[in-house]
Amino acid sequence: MPADFAPLPRRSGRIAYRSATTGALWGTEDFTITRQSDGGRTLMVQCEMRHGDEDVTRFTTLAVDAAFQPVEAHVRILNHGTPTGSGWFHFTEGEAQAETATLAEGRLSQRRPLVRPMRGFGVHALIGDGWLATSFPFDRGPGHTHFWGPSLLHSLHHFGATGPMLVTSTSGLSYEGRETIAVPAGRFDCHRLSFTGMTNNHPPYTMWISADGDFLYVKGEVAGYMDGLFQLEQISGGPLA
């Protein structure tokens, strides 16, 4: 008799995007993370947001190895309900590759040299922002700021509405310490970090990432015009670490 089917270990959840001032909902992010037998993980996430003149939907898949280093990604973007770009990204020890097509730029093939370990690949999904902290030297304690050099992402737009294509940022992360916080999905032991040196005039951004080895995005705050409060509202499945 064949063995009983056993699905890959996974965690699924939803992050709500709300106004920090009014509590009004302006976006949602639904994600699933699966862990394979070699320790690698695949993130599948759908982000929808309506903020001011922005009306953006993104469908993203991001695969990483056991050290959370990016292996490949796919991003598809809709603006006001119309597809405006899609692309495939592949990462080796020495090179990042992209094959994309957008309404604004047409068909693009890109190659960029890499030096690993990378900070990660920015896909603009909040759950993916948490993975940008996987190689942070937490053992250096609160107050430490770390830069990885130029980092790759698929768009410099604050809502990830352009591209996708390979672009770079020089931002880093500052560690503010460990905190236990409560969000609608429960209580979590977290690392608190703030982005620093961000490009494109991004408003100040702080996030709380689970300290259980999954680097789960639990909470975030973005100041300025975005007035964003991001909280994990639903979660299923136990830690995958």
N, CA, C and O of each residue as an XYZ file, in Angstrom:
964
protein
N       0.843     -1.199      0.000
C       0.000      0.000      0.000
C       0.878      1.248      0.000
O       1.885      1.295      0.705
N       0.501      2.267     -0.791
C       1.289      3.504     -0.778
C       1.160      4.217      0.561
O       0.148      4.100      1.251
N       2.201      4.953      0.911
C       2.172      5.718      2.157
C       1.112      6.806      2.063
O       0.802      7.291      0.975
N       0.557      7.188      3.218
C      -0.407      8.282      3.237
C       0.248      9.570      2.749
O       1.411      9.854      3.034
N      -0.534     10.327      2.011
C      -0.049     11.606      1.497
C       0.200     12.568      2.654
O      -0.630     12.700      3.553
N       1.342     13.233      2.624
C       1.682     14.224      3.645
C       2.082     15.517      2.946
O       3.127     15.561      2.298
N       1.279     16.564      3.060
C       1.633     17.830      2.406
C       2.857     18.465      3.054
O       3.202     18.161      4.195
N       3.496     19.339      2.314
C       4.641     20.063      2.864
C       4.205     20.912      4.056
O       3.093     21.439      4.067
N       5.069     21.046      5.052
C       4.743     21.941      6.172
C       4.499     23.355      5.652
O       5.188     23.816      4.742
N       3.513     24.042      6.238
C       3.192     25.377      5.733
C       2.595     26.250      6.813
O       2.052     25.770      7.809
N       2.711     27.556      6.586
C       2.020     28.567      7.389
C       1.298     29.495      6.421
O       1.853     29.905      5.401
N       0.065     29.817      6.754
C      -0.726     30.726      5.929
C      -1.310     31.819      6.807
O      -1.573     31.604      7.990
N      -1.512     32.989      6.225
C      -2.065     34.069      7.023
C      -2.492     35.258      6.203
O      -2.418     35.262      4.974
N      -2.944     36.270      6.921
C      -3.364     37.533      6.310
C      -2.821     38.689      7.122
O      -2.881     38.687      8.352
N      -2.285     39.684      6.414
C      -1.860     40.946      7.009
C      -2.812     42.022      6.514
O      -3.070     42.118      5.314
N      -3.335     42.831      7.423
C      -4.236     43.928      7.065
C      -3.448     45.229      7.008
O      -2.597     45.491      7.858
N      -3.743     46.039      6.000
C      -3.167     47.377      5.866
C      -4.238     48.376      6.308
O      -5.315     48.427      5.714
N      -3.956     49.159      7.333
C      -4.937     50.116      7.843
C      -4.310     51.497      8.031
O      -3.090     51.636      8.123
N      -5.161     52.500      8.085
C      -4.725     53.832      8.468
C      -4.401     53.828      9.955
O      -5.210     53.391     10.773
N      -3.210     54.315     10.302
C      -2.847     54.398     11.716
C      -3.708     55.417     12.446
O      -3.879     55.321     13.662
N      -4.249     56.388     11.728
C      -5.048     57.442     12.339
C      -6.498     57.039     12.534
O      -7.059     57.237     13.612
N      -7.115     56.470     11.489
C      -8.551     56.178     11.525
C      -8.877     54.705     11.678
O     -10.001     54.357     12.042
N      -7.916     53.834     11.407
C      -8.179     52.400     11.437
C      -8.828     51.871     10.179
O      -9.121     50.678     10.093
N      -9.065     52.745      9.183
C      -9.717     52.324      7.944
C      -8.840     51.334      7.174
O      -7.632     51.529      7.039
N      -9.463     50.281      6.679
C      -8.746     49.261      5.904
C      -8.488     49.766      4.490
O      -9.411     50.210      3.807
N      -7.206     49.699      4.043
C      -6.917     50.093      2.662
C      -6.148     49.026      1.887
O      -5.740     49.258      0.749
N      -5.951     47.868      2.491
C      -5.290     46.802      1.755
C      -5.226     45.512      2.547
O      -5.398     45.506      3.766
N      -4.977     44.422      1.843
C      -4.797     43.113      2.473
C      -3.676     42.362      1.771
O      -3.360     42.605      0.606
N      -3.092     41.446      2.521
C      -2.025     40.600      2.000
C      -2.265     39.172      2.483
O      -2.207     38.903      3.683
N      -2.530     38.270      1.566
C      -2.763     36.859      1.892
C      -1.559     36.048      1.434
O      -1.127     36.167      0.288
N      -1.017     35.224      2.325
C       0.224     34.522      2.000
C       0.186     33.079      2.476
O      -0.549     32.722      3.397
N       0.999     32.264      1.821
C       1.298     30.896      2.252
C       2.791     30.680      2.099
O       3.377     31.026      1.073
N       3.405     30.105      3.127
C       4.824     29.743      3.091
C       4.918     28.229      3.256
O       4.375     27.679      4.214
N       5.587     27.562      2.353
C       5.831     26.122      2.483
C       7.325     25.878      2.671
O       8.166     26.611      2.150
N       7.629     24.824      3.433
C       9.023     24.441      3.674
C       9.273     23.075      3.074
O       8.554     22.117      3.358
N      10.317     22.989      2.228
C      10.636     21.721      1.582
C      11.658     20.927      2.391
O      12.182     21.423      3.388
N      11.941     19.701      1.967
C      12.762     18.791      2.768
C      14.195     19.276      2.939
O      14.841     18.927      3.927
N      14.715     20.076      1.999
C      16.087     20.573      2.119
C      16.176     21.881      2.897
O      17.248     22.479      2.985
N      15.055     22.329      3.461
C      15.038     23.547      4.245
C      14.678     24.798      3.477
O      14.436     25.842      4.081
N      14.638     24.717      2.153
C      14.214     25.857      1.352
C      12.737     26.160      1.544
O      11.978     25.305      2.001
N      12.333     27.355      1.203
C      10.953     27.788      1.394
C      10.444     28.487      0.142
O      11.209     29.079     -0.620
N       9.133     28.402     -0.048
C       8.478     29.122     -1.129
C       7.354     29.958     -0.547
O       6.492     29.449      0.170
N       7.369     31.232     -0.858
C       6.336     32.173     -0.448
C       5.432     32.466     -1.628
O       5.912     32.806     -2.709
N       4.124     32.339     -1.431
C       3.129     32.750     -2.416
C       2.233     33.780     -1.762
O       1.666     33.526     -0.700
N       2.096     34.956     -2.394
C       1.393     36.053     -1.728
C       0.630     36.903     -2.734
O       1.112     37.177     -3.833
N      -0.565     37.312     -2.339
C      -1.391     38.235     -3.115
C      -1.613     39.490     -2.285
O      -2.147     39.418     -1.178
N      -1.205     40.644     -2.817
C      -1.357     41.922     -2.145
C      -2.331     42.788     -2.939
O      -2.205     42.923     -4.157
N      -3.298     43.369     -2.243
C      -4.238     44.302     -2.867
C      -4.301     45.562     -2.020
O      -4.441     45.482     -0.799
N      -4.197     46.721     -2.654
C      -4.211     47.978     -1.892
C      -4.856     49.099     -2.697
O      -4.677     49.202     -3.911
N      -5.613     49.939     -1.985
C      -6.238     51.119     -2.562
C      -5.914     52.270     -1.619
O      -6.490     52.374     -0.536
N      -4.997     53.127     -2.031
C      -4.512     54.199     -1.157
C      -4.363     55.462     -1.993
O      -3.503     55.524     -2.873
N      -5.198     56.481     -1.727
C      -5.158     57.682     -2.535
C      -5.427     57.355     -3.992
O      -6.436     56.725     -4.312
N      -4.534     57.777     -4.879
C      -4.677     57.480     -6.303
C      -4.150     56.105     -6.680
O      -4.293     55.676     -7.825
N      -3.542     55.412     -5.726
C      -2.955     54.101     -6.018
C      -4.006     52.993     -5.908
O      -4.783     52.946     -4.954
N      -4.011     52.116     -6.893
C      -4.883     50.940     -6.913
C      -4.043     49.807     -7.478
O      -3.968     49.626     -8.693
N      -3.409     49.043     -6.589
C      -2.373     48.096     -6.986
C      -2.698     46.702     -6.472
O      -3.097     46.525     -5.321
N      -2.521     45.719     -7.345
C      -2.598     44.307     -6.967
C      -1.327     43.632     -7.459
O      -0.910     43.830     -8.600
N      -0.712     42.827     -6.584
C       0.485     42.094     -6.967
C       0.336     40.620     -6.610
O      -0.112     40.270     -5.518
N       0.717     39.770     -7.548
C       0.786     38.324     -7.318
C       2.260     37.946     -7.350
O       2.941     38.184     -8.348
N       2.758     37.359     -6.268
C       4.196     37.133     -6.140
C       4.488     35.730     -5.639
O       3.806     35.213     -4.754
N       5.516     35.122     -6.224
C       6.105     33.890     -5.709
C       7.587     34.138     -5.496
O       8.267     34.652     -6.385
N       8.087     33.779     -4.335
C       9.505     33.946     -4.020
C      10.016     32.666     -3.380
O       9.477     32.210     -2.371
N      11.059     32.086     -3.971
C      11.681     30.869     -3.435
C      13.057     31.211     -2.882
O      13.830     31.935     -3.509
N      13.353     30.674     -1.689
C      14.663     30.881     -1.064
C      15.235     29.525     -0.654
O      14.506     28.538     -0.553
N      16.552     29.489     -0.418
C      17.170     28.254      0.056
C      17.093     28.195      1.580
O      16.441     29.031      2.205
N      17.754     27.215      2.172
C      17.666     27.024      3.625
C      18.244     28.195      4.406
O      17.914     28.373      5.578
N      19.107     29.004      3.774
C      19.687     30.182      4.421
C      18.907     31.451      4.068
O      19.387     32.558      4.314
N      17.709     31.301      3.495
C      16.852     32.404      3.080
C      17.464     33.246      1.956
O      17.063     34.391      1.751
N      18.429     32.685      1.233
C      18.967     33.384      0.076
C      18.042     33.154     -1.124
O      17.635     32.020     -1.372
N      17.699     34.229     -1.885
C      16.744     34.068     -2.987
C      17.262     33.150     -4.073
O      18.439     33.183     -4.433
N      16.360     32.330     -4.589
C      16.658     31.399     -5.675
C      15.942     31.834     -6.942
O      16.556     31.919     -8.006
N      14.653     32.110     -6.838
C      13.898     32.607     -7.984
C      12.633     33.303     -7.502
O      12.211     33.137     -6.358
N      12.036     34.088     -8.397
C      10.814     34.816     -8.060
C      10.023     35.079     -9.323
O      10.568     35.112    -10.426
N       8.727     35.266     -9.141
C       7.857     35.727    -10.221
C       6.934     36.795     -9.657
O       6.379     36.632     -8.571
N       6.772     37.885    -10.392
C       5.933     38.995     -9.953
C       5.014     39.396    -11.098
O       5.460     39.563    -12.233
N       3.726     39.552    -10.791
C       2.752     40.057    -11.763
C       2.019     41.218    -11.118
O       1.544     41.103     -9.989
N       1.922     42.348    -11.834
C       1.399     43.589    -11.273
C       0.192     44.065    -12.066
O       0.193     44.053    -13.297
N      -0.847     44.488    -11.332
C      -2.015     45.139    -11.913
C      -2.138     46.536    -11.317
O      -1.981     46.712    -10.109
N      -2.417     47.525    -12.156
C      -2.737     48.868    -11.712
C      -4.150     49.206    -12.151
O      -4.473     49.148    -13.337
N      -4.999     49.563    -11.177
C      -6.410     49.849    -11.442
C      -7.066     48.705    -12.224
O      -7.878     48.926    -13.122
N      -6.688     47.481    -11.855
C      -7.292     46.297    -12.439
C      -6.728     45.861    -13.772
O      -7.164     44.847    -14.318
N      -5.766     46.601    -14.317
C      -5.182     46.282    -15.616
C      -3.763     45.759    -15.450
O      -2.958     46.407    -14.781
N      -3.422     44.604    -16.037
C      -2.043     44.099    -15.955
C      -1.071     45.095    -16.590
O      -1.268     45.531    -17.725
N      -0.025     45.447    -15.851
C       0.966     46.394    -16.356
C       2.372     45.828    -16.422
O       3.272     46.481    -16.950
N       2.581     44.628    -15.898
C       3.908     44.047    -15.990
C       3.998     42.711    -15.289
O       3.272     42.445    -14.331
N       4.905     41.866    -15.782
C       5.187     40.603    -15.112
C       6.636     40.234    -15.396
O       7.227     40.686    -16.377
N       7.194     39.409    -14.525
C       8.580     39.056    -14.728
C       9.034     37.864    -13.916
O       8.452     37.530    -12.884
N      10.082     37.232    -14.403
C      10.716     36.081    -13.758
C      12.133     36.469    -13.393
O      12.838     37.097    -14.183
N      12.550     36.089    -12.178
C      13.875     36.428    -11.658
C      14.566     35.151    -11.198
O      13.935     34.269    -10.616
N      15.866     35.058    -11.464
C      16.639     33.876    -11.081
C      17.967     34.332    -10.487
O      18.597     35.265    -10.984
N      18.386     33.650     -9.400
C      19.576     34.064     -8.665
C      20.525     32.882     -8.502
O      20.121     31.808     -8.057
N      21.790     33.089     -8.866
C      22.831     32.092     -8.640
C      23.845     32.688     -7.663
O      23.631     33.775     -7.125
N      24.944     31.973     -7.437
C      25.973     32.489     -6.536
C      26.567     33.794     -7.049
O      26.976     34.643     -6.256
N      26.618     33.963     -8.371
C      27.314     35.125     -8.905
C      26.503     36.059     -9.771
O      27.033     37.052    -10.269
N      25.190     35.755     -9.970
C      24.444     36.580    -10.917
C      22.954     36.577    -10.615
O      22.389     35.570    -10.189
N      22.329     37.732    -10.845
C      20.874     37.851    -10.841
C      20.425     38.040    -12.285
O      21.018     38.820    -13.031
N      19.380     37.325    -12.671
C      18.846     37.411    -14.019
C      17.376     37.771    -13.951
O      16.674     37.371    -13.022
N      16.908     38.528    -14.938
C      15.492     38.885    -15.006
C      15.029     38.880    -16.447
O      15.718     39.372    -17.341
N      13.860     38.322    -16.656
C      13.176     38.358    -17.953
C      11.792     38.935    -17.679
O      10.955     38.277    -17.061
N      11.550     40.158    -18.134
C      10.320     40.853    -17.782
C       9.687     41.505    -19.003
O      10.323     41.683    -20.042
N       8.402     41.858    -18.841
C       7.681     42.604    -19.868
C       6.736     43.561    -19.165
O       5.948     43.143    -18.317
N       6.807     44.842    -19.508
C       5.953     45.844    -18.887
C       5.341     46.741    -19.961
O       5.864     46.846    -21.070
N       4.230     47.383    -19.616
C       3.611     48.323    -20.547
C       4.512     49.528    -20.784
O       4.560     50.058    -21.894
N       5.224     49.964    -19.753
C       6.043     51.173    -19.863
C       7.377     50.928    -20.568
O       7.813     51.752    -21.373
N       8.033     49.786    -20.266
C       9.381     49.545    -20.790
C       9.442     48.502    -21.890
O      10.470     48.395    -22.560
N       8.394     47.734    -22.105
C       8.442     46.650    -23.081
C       9.174     45.440    -22.530
O       9.181     45.199    -21.323
N       9.792     44.681    -23.429
C      10.473     43.438    -23.065
C      11.892     43.735    -22.618
O      12.627     44.432    -23.317
N      12.293     43.209    -21.446
C      13.619     43.450    -20.897
C      14.290     42.140    -20.506
O      13.643     41.244    -19.963
N      15.587     42.029    -20.781
C      16.444     40.961    -20.266
C      17.575     41.639    -19.498
O      18.290     42.476    -20.049
N      17.734     41.278    -18.227
C      18.737     41.930    -17.386
C      19.644     40.902    -16.727
O      19.227     39.783    -16.425
N      20.892     41.302    -16.509
C      21.865     40.503    -15.777
C      22.617     41.434    -14.836
O      23.070     42.500    -15.251
N      22.756     41.036    -13.560
C      23.504     41.823    -12.582
C      24.423     40.894    -11.802
O      23.992     39.820    -11.383
N      25.700     41.286    -11.595
C      26.589     40.467    -10.766
C      26.125     40.486     -9.319
O      25.551     41.469     -8.851
N      26.381     39.385     -8.615
C      25.970     39.242     -7.219
C      27.159     38.888     -6.349
O      28.107     38.242     -6.795
N      27.093     39.320     -5.107
C      27.997     38.856     -4.065
C      27.123     38.341     -2.934
O      26.399     39.124     -2.320
N      27.169     37.048     -2.641
C      26.388     36.487     -1.544
C      27.220     36.473     -0.266
O      28.449     36.433     -0.331
N      26.565     36.506      0.899
C      25.121     36.461      1.081
C      24.443     37.800      0.799
O      24.952     38.853      1.182
N      23.291     37.754      0.127
C      22.495     38.937     -0.136
C      21.616     39.249      1.078
O      21.362     38.382      1.915
N      21.156     40.504      1.158
C      20.139     40.816      2.165
C      18.859     40.065      1.833
O      18.125     39.658      2.734
N      18.589     39.882      0.556
C      17.364     39.235      0.076
C      16.941     39.901     -1.205
O      17.687     40.702     -1.768
N      15.748     39.580     -1.677
C      15.199     40.213     -2.866
C      13.900     40.891     -2.464
O      12.982     40.237     -1.968
N      13.817     42.205     -2.676
C      12.643     42.963     -2.267
C      11.494     42.793     -3.230
O      11.567     43.231     -4.378
N      10.417     42.149     -2.761
C       9.234     41.935     -3.600
C       8.057     42.798     -3.146
O       6.946     42.652     -3.655
N       8.299     43.694     -2.191
C       7.310     44.667     -1.696
C       6.196     44.061     -0.840
O       5.544     44.794     -0.096
N       5.961     42.770     -0.918
C       5.038     42.154      0.031
C       5.625     42.301      1.430
O       6.828     42.122      1.621
N       4.782     42.627      2.411
C       5.281     42.818      3.767
C       5.910     41.543      4.316
O       6.942     41.596      4.985
N       5.294     40.404      4.036
C       5.853     39.150      4.520
C       7.262     38.944      3.959
O       8.111     38.342      4.617
N       7.511     39.445      2.740
C       8.837     39.402      2.147
C       9.795     40.388      2.797
O      10.999     40.137      2.850
N       9.266     41.526      3.301
C      10.117     42.471      4.024
C      10.731     41.799      5.253
O      11.882     42.065      5.601
N       9.960     40.928      5.906
C      10.490     40.211      7.054
C      11.691     39.363      6.690
O      12.638     39.252      7.469
N      11.658     38.763      5.510
C      12.775     37.937      5.064
C      14.028     38.751      4.750
O      15.116     38.184      4.648
N      13.895     40.074      4.594
C      15.077     40.908      4.386
C      15.939     40.997      5.638
O      17.079     41.458      5.583
N      15.389     40.554      6.769
C      16.128     40.611      8.034
C      16.764     39.281      8.410
O      17.342     39.171      9.491
N      16.676     38.276      7.562
C      17.124     36.935      7.958
C      18.623     36.859      8.229
O      19.058     36.047      9.046
N      19.424     37.694      7.556
C      20.871     37.650      7.781
C      21.351     38.788      8.665
O      22.548     39.068      8.722
N      20.425     39.448      9.358
C      20.822     40.544     10.240
C      21.592     39.991     11.446
O      21.195     38.968     12.005
N      22.682     40.645     11.856
C      23.462     40.170     13.015
C      22.820     40.588     14.339
O      23.293     41.511     15.003
N      21.748     39.906     14.713
C      21.026     40.257     15.943
C      21.905     40.151     17.190
O      21.658     40.824     18.190
N      22.929     39.303     17.123
C      23.781     39.102     18.290
C      24.585     40.351     18.653
O      25.169     40.409     19.735
N      24.624     41.337     17.782
C      25.336     42.579     18.084
C      24.502     43.518     18.946
O      24.999     44.539     19.423
N      23.239     43.171     19.143
C      22.409     43.883     20.097
C      21.724     45.118     19.570
O      22.025     45.594     18.476
N      20.783     45.642     20.373
C      20.048     46.856     19.993
C      20.996     48.015     19.728
O      22.040     48.150     20.367
N      20.606     48.846     18.773
C      21.419     49.996     18.403
C      22.330     49.743     17.226
O      22.922     50.681     16.693
N      22.459     48.474     16.799
C      23.332     48.167     15.673
C      22.605     48.418     14.351
O      21.452     48.019     14.188
N      23.273     49.072     13.422
C      22.761     49.296     12.065
C      23.634     48.535     11.082
O      24.862     48.584     11.152
N      22.980     47.828     10.164
C      23.731     46.997      9.224
C      23.317     47.310      7.795
O      22.130     47.370      7.474
N      24.327     47.511      6.935
C      24.108     47.697      5.502
C      24.752     46.523      4.761
O      25.838     46.067      5.121
N      24.078     46.052      3.742
C      24.583     44.945      2.942
C      25.181     45.423      1.622
O      25.594     44.596      0.808
N      25.237     46.710      1.392
C      25.600     47.222      0.071
C      24.352     47.311     -0.788
O      23.245     47.164     -0.270
N      24.496     47.547     -2.083
C      23.324     47.648     -2.960
C      22.464     46.385     -2.873
O      22.964     45.268     -2.999
N      21.172     46.583     -2.658
C      20.226     45.475     -2.545
C      19.285     45.477     -3.743
O      18.958     46.532     -4.287
N      18.858     44.300     -4.143
C      17.997     44.172     -5.320
C      16.529     44.120     -4.919
O      16.163     43.529     -3.903
N      15.712     44.742     -5.728
C      14.261     44.659     -5.595
C      13.640     44.831     -6.965
O      14.345     45.129     -7.929
N      12.312     44.647     -7.071
C      11.693     44.673     -8.387
C      11.092     46.019     -8.750
O      10.665     46.208     -9.889
N      11.045     46.980     -7.795
C      10.467     48.287     -8.076
C      10.903     49.253     -6.990
O      11.024     48.870     -5.826
N      11.142     50.516     -7.365
C      11.426     51.562     -6.384
C      10.163     52.314     -5.977
O      10.217     53.172     -5.096
N       9.048     52.011     -6.592
C       7.777     52.633     -6.233
C       7.391     52.187     -4.824
O       7.585     51.023     -4.473
N       6.847     53.099     -4.012
C       6.529     52.773     -2.621
C       5.533     51.629     -2.492
O       5.563     50.901     -1.501
N       4.645     51.456     -3.480
C       3.658     50.381     -3.436
C       4.020     49.236     -4.396
O       3.202     48.352     -4.650
N       5.234     49.261     -4.918
C       5.663     48.212     -5.838
C       4.843     48.165     -7.104
O       4.608     47.089     -7.654
N       4.395     49.341     -7.583
C       3.446     49.394     -8.701
C       4.110     49.464    -10.059
O       3.428     49.335    -11.076
N       5.422     49.665    -10.113
C       6.111     49.779    -11.394
C       6.921     48.517    -11.675
O       7.090     47.657    -10.810
N       7.420     48.431    -12.916
C       8.149     47.238    -13.319
C       7.198     46.085    -13.567
O       6.089     46.272    -14.067
N       7.653     44.870    -13.207
C       8.854     44.550    -12.427
C      10.115     44.524    -13.283
O      10.079     44.251    -14.482
N      11.243     44.823    -12.612
C      12.560     44.724    -13.226
C      13.593     44.784    -12.104
O      13.250     45.094    -10.963
N      14.842     44.491    -12.416
C      15.897     44.557    -11.415
C      16.299     46.009    -11.182
O      16.763     46.685    -12.100
N      16.120     46.490     -9.943
C      16.577     47.819     -9.527
C      17.287     47.657     -8.192
O      17.191     46.613     -7.547
N      18.007     48.709     -7.781
C      18.813     48.592     -6.565
C      18.442     49.658     -5.541
O      17.975     50.746     -5.876
N      18.669     49.302     -4.283
C      18.494     50.193     -3.148
C      19.714     50.045     -2.250
O      20.360     48.997     -2.225
N      20.018     51.104     -1.518
C      21.162     51.040     -0.597
C      20.714     51.066      0.856
O      21.532     51.336      1.736
N      19.456     50.797      1.134
C      18.948     50.884      2.499
C      19.510     49.773      3.383
O      19.929     48.719      2.905
N      19.504     50.045      4.682
C      19.913     49.060      5.674
C      18.861     48.928      6.751
O      17.761     49.466      6.629
N      19.206     48.200      7.818
C      18.291     47.973      8.926
C      18.968     48.333     10.245
O      20.145     48.039     10.452
N      18.204     48.976     11.137
C      18.674     49.288     12.485
C      17.884     48.458     13.487
O      16.656     48.405     13.427
N      18.599     47.807     14.415
C      17.959     46.929     15.389
C      17.582     47.719     16.631
O      18.422     48.386     17.235
N      16.294     47.636     17.010
C      15.799     48.380     18.161
C      15.499     47.485     19.363
O      15.079     47.970     20.414
N      15.716     46.171     19.201
C      15.567     45.285     20.349
C      14.467     44.254     20.180
O      13.806     44.172     19.145
N      14.296     43.469     21.239
C      13.333     42.377     21.256
C      12.116     42.791     22.075
O      12.249     43.370     23.153
N      10.925     42.488     21.551
C       9.686     42.854     22.220
C       8.656     41.744     22.032
O       8.648     41.068     21.004
N       7.794     41.558     23.021
C       6.617     40.707     22.856
C       5.434     41.624     22.595
O       5.129     42.498     23.407
N       4.766     41.427     21.463
C       3.673     42.318     21.087
C       2.413     41.500     20.809
O       2.482     40.309     20.504
N       1.264     42.162     20.919
C      -0.026     41.549     20.636
C      -0.630     42.179     19.385
O      -0.685     43.402     19.258
N      -1.077     41.342     18.479
C      -1.783     41.755     17.268
C      -3.032     40.878     17.177
O      -3.166     39.938     17.959
N      -3.954     41.157     16.244
C      -5.168     40.336     16.165
C      -4.912     38.832     16.045
O      -5.743     38.039     16.487
N      -3.788     38.421     15.461
C      -3.499     36.991     15.303
C      -2.928     36.356     16.561
O      -2.788     35.134     16.612
N      -2.588     37.157     17.595
C      -2.055     36.597     18.838
C      -0.866     37.379     19.355
O      -0.592     38.490     18.900
N      -0.156     36.785     20.318
C       1.037     37.391     20.903
C       2.285     36.725     20.321
O       2.339     35.505     20.161
N       3.285     37.550     20.008
C       4.490     37.057     19.350
C       5.725     37.694     19.964
O       5.739     38.889     20.262
N       6.764     36.883     20.151
C       8.079     37.377     20.525
C       8.739     37.864     19.242
O       8.871     37.099     18.286
N       9.158     39.133     19.207
C       9.589     39.757     17.952
C      10.921     40.485     18.080
O      11.341     40.872     19.170
N      11.568     40.659     16.938
C      12.646     41.612     16.761
C      12.046     42.878     16.149
O      11.265     42.811     15.199
N      12.416     44.021     16.700
C      11.958     45.302     16.163
C      13.101     45.953     15.388
O      14.198     46.142     15.915
N      12.820     46.296     14.109
C      13.835     46.897     13.253
C      13.238     48.067     12.492
O      12.038     48.099     12.219
N      14.092     49.034     12.151
C      13.684     50.148     11.306
C      14.587     50.211     10.081
O      15.794     49.991     10.170
N      13.989     50.512      8.947
C      14.764     50.717      7.728
C      15.461     52.073      7.809
O      14.913     53.033      8.351
N      16.669     52.138      7.264
C      17.417     53.380      7.252
C      18.086     53.559      5.893
O      18.442     52.580      5.237
N      18.256     54.810      5.474
C      18.908     55.086      4.194
C      18.092     54.681      2.993
O      18.650     54.350      1.947
N      16.759     54.701      3.126
C      15.905     54.253      2.027
C      15.945     55.229      0.853
O      16.113     56.436      1.031
N      15.788     54.682     -0.340
C      15.781     55.487     -1.555
C      14.371     56.014     -1.833
O      13.395     55.575     -1.225
N      14.291     56.959     -2.758
C      13.011     57.423     -3.292
C      12.115     58.061     -2.234
O      10.890     57.976     -2.326
N      12.725     58.708     -1.219
C      11.961     59.458     -0.217
C      10.892     58.626      0.481
O       9.794     59.116      0.745
N      11.209     57.385      0.776
C      10.241     56.537      1.475
C      10.050     57.046      2.897
O      11.033     57.376      3.561
N       8.787     57.122      3.394
C       8.567     57.568      4.781
C       9.215     56.613      5.783
O       9.487     55.462      5.442
N       9.466     57.066      7.009
C      10.043     56.201      8.051
C       9.229     54.921      8.231
O       7.999     54.944      8.231
N       9.947     53.796      8.385
C       9.311     52.476      8.357
C       9.934     51.590      9.431
O      11.143     51.359      9.432
N       9.097     51.095     10.348
C       9.511     50.178     11.417
C       8.706     48.897     11.311
O       7.516     48.937     10.997
N       9.350     47.739     11.573
C       8.626     46.472     11.511
C       9.030     45.585     12.679
O      10.132     45.692     13.218
N       8.096     44.697     13.059
C       8.294     43.704     14.098
C       8.235     42.328     13.435
O       7.239     41.983     12.800
N       9.306     41.544     13.586
C       9.462     40.260     12.906
C       9.582     39.155     13.946
O      10.320     39.300     14.920
N       8.867     38.054     13.750
C       8.871     36.984     14.748
C      10.281     36.450     14.969
O      11.070     36.325     14.032
N      10.585     36.133     16.242
C      11.905     35.635     16.633
C      11.940     34.112     16.698
O      12.815     33.540     17.348
N      10.984     33.444     16.024
C      10.907     31.982     16.064
C      11.678     31.299     14.944
O      11.591     30.082     14.785
N      12.435     32.075     14.162
C      13.202     31.501     13.061
C      12.483     31.546     11.730
O      13.090     31.258     10.698
N      11.192     31.902     11.723
C      10.447     32.035     10.473
C      10.472     33.461      9.939
O      10.117     33.689      8.782
N      10.885     34.426     10.762
C      10.929     35.836     10.365
C       9.576     36.273      9.806
O       9.486     36.936      8.772
N       8.538     35.880     10.525
C       7.168     36.183     10.135
C       6.874     37.655     10.389
O       7.194     38.178     11.457
N       6.272     38.320      9.425
C       5.925     39.738      9.583
C       4.718     39.831     10.503
O       3.641     39.336     10.171
N       4.897     40.467     11.662
C       3.846     40.547     12.672
C       3.195     41.927     12.702
O       1.977     42.047     12.840
N       4.020     42.969     12.571
C       3.484     44.328     12.645
C       4.425     45.279     11.926
O       5.632     45.047     11.859
N       3.860     46.347     11.392
C       4.671     47.392     10.779
C       3.998     48.737     10.902
O       2.774     48.827     10.997
N       4.803     49.785     10.899
C       4.302     51.152     10.935
C       5.075     51.984      9.922
O       6.306     51.974      9.907
N       4.341     52.706      9.071
C       4.949     53.632      8.120
C       4.343     55.006      8.358
O       3.122     55.163      8.343
N       5.189     55.994      8.575
C       4.723     57.349      8.892
C       4.443     58.130      7.609
O       4.377     57.556      6.521
N       4.280     59.442      7.751
C       4.101     60.304      6.591
C       2.784     60.084      5.888
O       1.795     59.681      6.500
N       2.782     60.356      4.583
C       1.540     60.295      3.816
C       0.908     58.911      3.838
O      -0.309     58.788      3.694
N       1.710     57.872      4.014
C       1.168     56.512      3.973
C       0.326     56.203      5.211
O      -0.654     55.465      5.120
N       0.703     56.767      6.382
C      -0.082     56.617      7.606
C      -0.468     55.156      7.828
O      -1.616     54.848      8.150
N       0.508     54.260      7.651
C       0.198     52.838      7.625
C       0.415     52.121      8.945
O       1.433     52.305      9.611
N      -0.566     51.296      9.313
C      -0.432     50.345     10.409
C      -0.729     48.974      9.818
O      -1.843     48.716      9.364
N       0.270     48.096      9.826
C       0.158     46.768      9.232
C       0.216     45.734     10.356
O       1.160     45.724     11.145
N      -0.791     44.868     10.428
C      -0.814     43.873     11.496
C      -1.221     42.500     10.958
O      -2.078     42.381     10.082
N      -0.584     41.476     11.508
C      -0.961     40.104     11.207
C      -2.317     39.829     11.850
O      -2.448     39.861     13.074
N      -3.317     39.562     11.029
C      -4.670     39.370     11.540
C      -5.078     37.908     11.613
O      -5.939     37.542     12.412
N      -4.460     37.062     10.775
C      -4.780     35.634     10.790
C      -3.495     34.851     10.583
O      -2.607     35.298      9.857
N      -3.384     33.683     11.215
C      -2.248     32.800     10.999
C      -2.668     31.369     11.282
O      -3.391     31.106     12.244
N      -2.221     30.457     10.456
C      -2.442     29.030     10.683
C      -1.124     28.300     10.458
O      -0.287     28.744      9.672
N      -0.945     27.198     11.139
C       0.285     26.423     11.041
C       1.318     26.886     12.047
O       1.397     28.068     12.383
N       2.110     25.934     12.523
C       3.133     26.259     13.503
C       4.432     26.679     12.862
O       4.558     26.625     11.639
N       5.414     27.102     13.664
C       6.717     27.524     13.129
C       7.334     26.452     12.251
O       7.224     25.259     12.533
N       7.991     26.895     11.172
C       8.606     25.980     10.210
C      10.090     25.819     10.462
O      10.729     24.958      9.857
N      10.655     26.638     11.352
C      12.100     26.611     11.608
C      12.499     25.298     12.283
O      13.676     25.088     12.578
